[in-house]
Amino acid sequence: MSQDTTVNYTPAMINALEIAAPLDLAKCRALLTNPLFAGKSVRSLIAKAKREGIEYISKPAPAKKKAAPSKADIVAAICAAVDTDTLDGLEKATGSALNKLLSNLA
């Protein structure tokens, strides 16, 4: 019993990917306008390029947020600035309001 397999990417398609290397998202989208890649998706092109060892440059990860002090830390600093042990309920204020209060106390 023989199994016939369909070829998803022809040698011409793979050659077109190699010529366009190094690939990125914009180049993959542009390649989809070529009738040779009709019916293919961007993800399919990227996956095939990676499987074939064709260089693909992914976009850089978004920058991580800076570590900011927590509201509890800001309230503790305000307590120290006004020389009191506790300011119950103040931690429910917005972070920007707490920062403004602390900067005006210092």
Secondary structure, DSSP 8 states (H G I E B T S, - for coil): -------SS-HHHHHHHHHH-SB-HHHHHHHTTSGGGTT--HHHHHHHHHHHT--B--------------HHHHHHHHHHHHT-S--TTGGGS-HHHHHHHHHHH-
